[in-house]
């Protein structure tokens, strides 16, 4: 009997001990604080579009973009019914001061705050010696070449050239024979009337060559690349003695980046950032895309240059199959105006000449500390290989948006099948994004970077591809493992690559001839010192700006 009582006592003690342990464990769990989702229920990120948006961003003393107004009247894209739309569009946004990354908490400020603009502001007013355009000596016709942003830069340069040679500029003809075979006219992409009126005090611009000039003496010229004032004032201006119409066969890189008169440099900026505005329908659609993207909270615009034309042109095949590599080689060989045919893909990549792959972009963003719920706008055409190559990036960052996802087929129909117009939509979203990251330093990346610098040095992170490739390769062969150590290295190597103010870089030391000009930082990548001046406060009520030339 006594033995049975002892057994009952032991059983009771065991149960009491078990209960005590459970209570202690439960108290420990309840004491844990959740930083990312302060609500009682954490968001379910299995939905690829779910995001707790950050309402406190309006409280932060950051530089605000011109389109900061939230898309409050139409949260759901019109092509999605309430039943079809992602559920996050109908829920009140959750607040968060910090975003939880793979390596721990990084302050919201560190991820999204733009660099200090150091009081640099646009200064585009011409000098007191600047006069209205002189009497025209003839007409300048321009055939632009390349994609949207190559044509944009060329058009702005030709405005300056027309001023230098006293020409009436006929609205430039867009390239219809490039890789993209876009049939768009100038007025389809740009606001033609605004372009003409905005430049009225600089250059006379006409929509078309007058009929009475159809039989006039004409000459087709291939203007010399990166030419200065003397070339146009002497060699080109002398052509007016024999010809009434000069046709520029190409427009890209025909004007020097540096050592031009201040008024000419400011004119280039007025043309680029004030006169050359997109057409009203593109501006409206671009603004709508920005507003819809902002409904997800602060976002990154990722210029993912992983399209067929880029990979074929650059000869970059890392991560591709043999069949894909062969297809790109065939495209390169069959494109007559691409001069270099035989390319060593491994060498290209090791030198940093290749765009980052979607997988590499994912590793890079994680290394910078951006959490998996970061909204990302993909500014690009059709990604080569589609989902096959995007899966690695999407597995890390499921909120990948694009114009095709943000807008309906009907909304995009006016722009579809027109590469320049679709690229213009990406350009607008990229300029207005909280952070812009290009996977390759091509024409669009450079144009967007320059525009963001002009608008107040908005945060633009330029990947150091050469250094990153070495890091990626070590991760691939498991000499390094993703984590705090890799993240610290990625952050350290990009501290000074975030769009902070600096003067435009000159030529690489030791280079000569065209290589010297080619090594310079392009004018439209960085408008400082020509078009940005330092604002110096005199007192509480007034300020002045001083030129940095």
C-alpha positions in Angstrom: 0.0 0.0 0.0 2.8 2.4 0.9 4.6 1.6 -2.3 1.5 2.6 -4.3 1.3 5.9 -2.5 4.9 6.7 -3.3 4.3 5.9 -7.0 1.3 8.3 -7.1 3.4 11.1 -5.5 6.2 10.6 -8.1 3.7 10.8 -11.0 2.2 14.0 -9.6 5.6 15.6 -9.1 6.5 14.7 -12.7 3.4 16.3 -14.0 4.0 19.5 -11.9 7.5 19.7 -13.2 6.4 19.3 -16.8 3.8 22.1 -16.4 6.3 24.4 -14.8 8.7 23.9 -17.8 5.9 24.7 -20.2 4.9 27.8 -18.4 8.5 29.1 -18.4 8.9 28.4 -22.1 5.6 30.1 -22.9 6.6 33.2 -20.9 9.9 33.3 -22.8 8.1 33.2 -26.2 5.6 35.9 -25.2 8.5 38.2 -24.2 10.0 38.2 -27.7 9.3 41.5 -29.6 8.6 41.3 -33.3 10.1 44.3 -35.1 8.9 43.9 -38.7 5.2 43.2 -38.1 4.0 45.0 -35.0 0.4 43.7 -35.5 -0.7 40.6 -33.8 -0.6 38.7 -37.0 2.5 38.7 -39.2 1.9 39.1 -42.9 1.9 36.0 -45.0 4.7 36.5 -47.5 3.7 33.4 -49.5 1.5 35.8 -51.4 4.1 37.2 -53.9 2.6 40.7 -53.7 2.0 41.1 -50.0 3.9 44.0 -48.3 3.5 45.9 -45.0 3.9 49.4 -46.4 5.7 52.0 -44.4 3.3 54.9 -43.5 6.0 56.6 -41.5 8.0 57.5 -44.6 6.1 60.8 -44.7 7.5 61.6 -41.2 11.1 61.2 -42.3 13.0 64.3 -43.2 14.2 63.0 -46.5 14.1 64.5 -49.9 10.7 63.8 -51.4 10.1 62.9 -55.1 7.8 65.1 -57.2 5.2 62.3 -57.4 5.0 61.4 -53.7 1.2 61.5 -53.7 -0.1 58.1 -53.0 -2.4 56.2 -55.3 -5.3 56.4 -52.9 -8.2 56.8 -55.3 -7.6 53.6 -57.3 -5.5 51.1 -55.3 -6.5 48.3 -57.6 -5.3 48.3 -61.2 -8.6 48.7 -63.2 -8.1 45.3 -65.0 -8.3 43.5 -61.7 -11.7 43.1 -59.9 -11.8 43.2 -56.1 -12.0 39.4 -56.1 -9.0 39.0 -58.4 -6.8 41.6 -56.9 -4.0 40.6 -54.5 -5.5 40.9 -50.9 -2.9 43.4 -49.7 -4.6 46.1 -51.9 -7.6 46.1 -49.6 -5.9 46.1 -46.2 -4.7 49.1 -44.2 -0.9 49.3 -44.5 1.1 48.1 -41.5 3.7 50.5 -40.1 7.3 49.7 -39.5 10.3 51.7 -38.6 12.7 48.9 -39.5 12.8 46.3 -42.1 14.2 42.9 -41.1 16.9 41.7 -43.5 18.6 38.3 -43.8 21.5 39.5 -41.6 19.5 41.4 -39.0 17.8 44.7 -38.7 19.0 47.6 -40.8 17.5 51.1 -40.1 15.0 52.4 -42.6 17.2 55.4 -43.1 20.3 53.4 -44.2 18.3 51.6 -46.8 16.3 54.4 -48.3 17.7 57.8 -47.4 19.3 59.6 -50.3 22.8 61.0 -50.0 23.2 64.6 -49.0 22.9 66.9 -52.0 25.3 69.3 -50.2 23.2 72.2 -51.3 23.7 71.7 -55.0 20.7 73.0 -57.0 20.0 73.3 -60.8 21.3 76.5 -62.3 20.3 76.7 -66.0 19.9 80.4 -66.6 22.1 81.7 -69.4 24.7 84.4 -68.8 23.9 88.1 -69.3 25.8 87.9 -72.7 23.4 85.2 -74.0 21.2 86.5 -76.8 18.3 85.3 -78.9 19.3 83.1 -81.8 21.0 84.9 -84.6 19.5 84.9 -88.1 19.5 81.3 -89.4 22.0 80.5 -92.1 20.3 77.2 -93.1 18.5 74.1 -91.8 19.9 71.2 -89.8 18.3 67.8 -90.3 19.1 65.1 -87.8 18.8 61.3 -88.1 19.1 60.0 -84.6 20.5 56.5 -83.9 20.2 53.9 -81.2 17.7 53.2 -78.5 15.6 55.8 -76.6 18.3 57.2 -74.3 21.0 57.2 -76.9 18.6 59.2 -79.1 17.7 61.5 -76.2 21.3 62.5 -75.6 21.9 62.9 -79.4 18.9 65.2 -79.8 20.0 67.5 -76.9 23.5 67.6 -78.4 22.1 68.6 -81.8 20.1 71.5 -80.2 23.5 72.8 -79.0 25.1 72.2 -82.4 22.2 74.1 -84.1 22.9 77.0 -81.8 26.7 76.9 -82.5 26.3 76.9 -86.3 23.3 79.3 -86.5 21.0 76.7 -87.9 17.2 76.2 -87.8 16.7 72.8 -86.3 14.1 70.6 -88.0 12.5 68.2 -85.4 14.8 65.2 -85.4 13.9 61.9 -87.0 13.9 58.9 -84.7 15.8 55.8 -85.5 13.5 53.2 -87.2 16.3 50.8 -88.3 17.8 49.8 -85.0 17.6 46.4 -83.4 14.2 47.2 -82.0 12.6 48.2 -85.4 10.4 50.9 -83.7 8.2 52.9 -86.1 7.6 55.8 -83.6 7.9 59.3 -84.7 9.2 62.2 -82.6 5.7 63.3 -81.6 4.8 59.8 -80.5 7.6 59.8 -77.9 8.1 63.4 -77.0 6.0 66.5 -76.6 6.8 68.2 -79.9 5.1 71.5 -79.3 6.6 71.9 -75.9 10.1 71.1 -77.3 9.7 73.9 -79.9 8.4 76.5 -77.5 10.8 75.7 -74.7 13.8 76.4 -77.0 12.4 79.5 -78.6 15.0 81.7 -77.0 17.8 79.4 -77.9 17.3 77.8 -81.3 14.6 78.1 -83.9 12.9 74.7 -84.3 10.5 73.7 -87.1 8.4 70.6 -87.4 9.5 69.9 -91.0 11.6 71.3 -93.7 9.8 74.0 -95.7 8.5 72.8 -99.1 10.6 75.5 -100.9 13.7 73.8 -99.5 13.0 70.5 -101.2 15.3 71.3 -104.1 17.8 73.3 -102.1 21.5 72.2 -102.0 22.0 69.6 -99.3 24.9 67.7 -97.8 25.0 64.6 -95.6 27.6 64.8 -92.8 29.0 62.3 -90.3 29.9 64.8 -87.6 33.2 63.9 -85.9 32.7 62.2 -82.5 33.3 64.3 -79.4 34.0 67.5 -81.3 34.5 70.8 -79.7 33.5 74.4 -80.5 36.2 75.0 -83.1 35.2 72.0 -85.3 31.6 73.2 -85.6 32.5 76.9 -85.9 35.1 76.4 -88.6 34.6 73.2 -90.5 30.8 72.8 -90.3 29.8 76.5 -90.4 31.8 76.9 -93.6 29.4 74.5 -95.4 26.8 77.2 -95.4 28.7 78.9 -98.2 27.7 76.0 -100.5 24.7 74.3 -98.9 21.4 75.4 -97.4 20.6 72.1 -95.7 23.0 70.0 -93.6 21.9 66.5 -92.7 23.5 64.9 -89.7 23.7 61.1 -90.5 24.2 60.2 -86.8 23.6 62.1 -83.5 25.3 60.0 -80.8 28.4 61.4 -79.1 29.0 64.1 -81.7 29.7 66.8 -79.1 32.5 67.0 -76.5 31.7 66.3 -72.9 33.9 69.1 -71.6 35.7 72.3 -72.5 32.6 74.0 -74.1 31.3 77.5 -73.2 29.2 77.5 -70.1 26.1 78.8 -72.0 26.4 75.8 -74.4 26.6 73.4 -71.6 23.6 74.9 -69.8 21.7 74.8 -73.1 22.3 71.0 -73.3 20.8 70.7 -69.8 17.8 72.9 -70.6 17.2 70.8 -73.7 17.5 67.5 -71.8 15.7 68.3 -68.5 13.2 70.9 -69.6 12.5 70.9 -73.3 12.7 67.2 -74.2 9.6 66.1 -72.3 7.7 62.9 -73.0 4.4 63.0 -74.9 1.4 63.7 -72.7 0.1 60.1 -73.0 3.4 58.7 -71.9 3.8 61.2 -69.1 0.3 60.3 -67.8 0.8 56.6 -68.0 4.2 56.9 -66.4 2.8 58.9 -63.5 0.1 56.2 -63.0 2.7 53.5 -62.9 4.6 55.5 -60.3 1.5 56.0 -58.1 0.6 52.3 -58.3 4.1 51.3 -57.4 4.1 53.7 -54.4 1.0 51.9 -53.1 3.5 49.2 -52.1 5.6 51.6 -50.1 9.2 52.8 -50.9 10.5 50.8 -53.8 13.6 50.0 -55.8 13.6 50.5 -59.6 15.9 47.8 -60.9 17.2 48.3 -64.5 17.7 44.6 -65.2 19.6 44.7 -68.5 19.2 41.0 -69.1 17.6 41.1 -72.5 18.4 39.3 -75.6 19.9 42.2 -77.5 22.2 43.2 -74.5 23.5 39.6 -74.0 24.1 39.1 -77.7 25.9 42.4 -78.1 28.1 42.0 -75.0 28.8 38.3 -75.6 27.9 37.6 -71.9 26.8 34.0 -71.4 27.5 33.2 -67.7 24.7 31.0 -66.3 23.2 30.3 -69.7 22.9 26.9 -71.4 25.0 26.0 -74.5 21.9 26.3 -76.7 21.2 29.9 -75.3 24.8 30.9 -75.8 24.8 29.7 -79.4 21.6 31.5 -80.1 23.1 34.8 -78.8 26.3 34.2 -80.9 24.2 33.8 -84.0 22.3 37.0 -83.4 25.6 38.9 -82.9 27.1 37.5 -86.1 23.9 38.4 -88.1 23.7 42.0 -86.8 25.7 43.9 -89.4 26.3 47.1 -87.4 27.7 45.3 -84.4 31.4 45.4 -85.2 32.8 43.0 -82.6 31.9 39.4 -83.3 34.4 37.2 -81.5 34.0 37.7 -77.7 35.4 35.8 -74.8 32.5 35.6 -72.3 34.7 34.7 -69.3 37.1 37.5 -69.9 34.2 40.0 -70.4 32.7 39.0 -67.1 36.0 39.1 -65.1 36.5 42.7 -66.3 33.1 43.8 -65.2 31.8 44.3 -68.7 28.7 42.0 -68.3 25.4 42.8 -66.7 24.6 41.1 -63.5 22.4 38.1 -63.8 19.1 38.0 -62.0 20.7 35.5 -59.5 23.6 37.8 -58.9 21.3 40.8 -58.4 19.5 38.8 -55.7 22.8 38.1 -53.9 23.8 41.8 -54.2 20.5 43.2 -52.8 20.6 40.7 -49.9 24.2 41.8 -49.2 23.1 45.5 -49.2 20.6 44.5 -46.5 17.3 44.9 -48.4 14.8 42.5 -46.9 12.7 40.0 -48.9 9.6 42.1 -48.7 11.2 45.0 -50.6 9.0 46.0 -53.6 11.1 46.0 -56.8 10.1 47.5 -60.2 11.7 45.7 -63.1 12.6 48.4 -65.6 13.4 46.2 -68.6 12.1 44.6 -71.8 11.6 40.9 -72.1 14.0 39.1 -69.8 16.0 36.5 -71.7 14.9 33.0 -70.7 11.9 34.3 -68.8 11.0 32.6 -65.6 13.9 30.2 -66.0 16.4 32.9 -65.2 14.1 35.0 -62.9 13.3 32.3 -60.4 16.5 32.8 -58.4 15.7 36.5 -58.0 12.0 35.9 -57.3 12.8 33.3 -54.6 14.6 36.1 -52.7 12.4 39.0 -53.6 8.8 37.9 -54.4 7.4 41.4 -54.9 8.7 41.9 -58.5 6.5 44.3 -60.4 6.7 45.7 -63.9 4.6 47.9 -66.2 2.9 44.7 -67.5 1.9 43.7 -63.9 0.9 47.2 -62.8 -1.3 48.1 -65.9 -3.8 46.2 -67.9 -3.3 45.1 -71.5 -5.8 47.8 -72.6 -3.8 50.5 -70.8 -0.5 49.5 -72.3 -1.9 48.8 -75.8 -1.1 52.3 -77.2 2.6 51.8 -76.3 3.0 48.1 -77.1 5.1 47.1 -80.1 7.0 50.5 -79.7 10.2 49.8 -77.8 11.0 53.5 -77.3 7.6 54.3 -75.8 7.7 51.3 -73.5 11.3 52.3 -72.5 10.0 55.8 -71.8 7.6 54.4 -69.2 10.4 52.5 -67.5 12.5 55.7 -67.6 9.8 57.7 -65.7 9.4 55.1 -63.0 13.2 54.7 -62.6 13.7 58.5 -62.2 10.9 58.7 -59.6 11.9 55.6 -57.6 13.2 55.8 -54.1 16.3 53.8 -55.1 17.6 53.1 -58.6 19.9 50.2 -59.2 21.2 49.3 -62.7 22.6 45.9 -63.4 24.7 47.3 -66.2 26.0 50.8 -67.0 24.3 51.2 -70.4 22.6 54.2 -72.0 19.5 54.1 -69.9 21.4 53.6 -66.6 23.6 56.5 -67.4 20.7 58.8 -68.4 18.6 57.9 -65.4 21.6 58.5 -63.1 22.3 61.9 -64.5 18.6 62.9 -64.3 18.4 61.8 -60.7 21.6 63.8 -59.9 20.0 66.8 -61.5 16.9 66.5 -59.5 18.7 66.5 -56.1 21.0 63.5 -56.1 18.4 60.8 -55.5 19.8 57.5 -54.3 21.4 55.6 -57.2 23.5 52.5 -56.3 25.9 51.6 -59.0 27.1 48.0 -58.6 30.9 47.5 -58.8 30.5 44.6 -61.2 34.2 43.7 -61.4 34.6 43.4 -57.6 31.2 41.7 -57.2 32.1 39.0 -59.8 35.1 37.9 -57.7 32.8 37.8 -54.7 30.1 35.8 -56.5 32.6 33.3 -57.8 33.9 32.6 -54.3 30.3 32.1 -53.1 29.7 29.7 -56.0 32.6 27.5 -55.1 31.8 27.8 -51.4 35.0 29.7 -50.4 32.6 32.2 -49.0 29.1 31.9 -47.5 26.4 34.5 -47.6 26.0 36.2 -44.3 27.3 39.1 -42.3 30.9 38.9 -43.6 29.8 39.0 -47.2 27.2 41.7 -46.5 29.8 43.9 -44.8 32.0 43.6 -47.9 29.2 44.5 -50.3 28.2 47.5 -48.2 31.7 48.8 -47.8 32.5 48.6 -51.5 29.4 50.6 -52.4 29.6 53.3 -49.7 30.8 55.9 -52.3 28.7 54.5 -55.2 25.2 55.9 -54.2 24.9 59.0 -56.3 26.4 61.6 -53.9 27.5 64.9 -55.5 30.9 64.9 -57.3 32.4 66.6 -60.3 32.2 64.8 -63.7 35.2 62.5 -64.2 37.7 63.4 -66.9 39.7 61.1 -69.1 41.7 58.2 -67.9 45.3 59.2 -67.5 47.5 58.1 -70.3 44.8 57.6 -72.9 45.0 59.4 -76.3 42.8 60.3 -79.3 39.3 58.9 -79.3 40.1 56.6 -76.5 40.7 59.6 -74.3 37.2 61.0 -75.1 35.7 57.6 -74.7 37.1 57.2 -71.2 35.5 60.4 -70.0 32.3 60.3 -68.0 29.6 61.3 -70.4 28.0 64.7 -70.0 24.5 63.5 -69.3 25.7 61.0 -66.6 26.7 63.9 -64.3 25.7 67.5 -65.0 28.0 68.8 -62.2 29.6 71.4 -62.5 28.0 72.8 -65.6 24.3 72.7 -64.6 24.4 72.4 -60.8 25.5 75.2 -58.5 26.3 75.5 -54.8 23.6 77.3 -52.8 25.2 79.5 -50.1 22.9 81.0 -47.5 23.6 84.7 -46.8 21.0 85.0 -44.0 17.7 83.5 -42.9 15.7 85.2 -45.7 17.9 85.0 -48.7 20.4 82.7 -50.5 22.6 82.8 -53.5 24.0 80.2 -55.8 27.6 80.1 -57.0 28.9 78.3 -60.0 31.4 75.4 -59.5 33.2 75.9 -62.8 
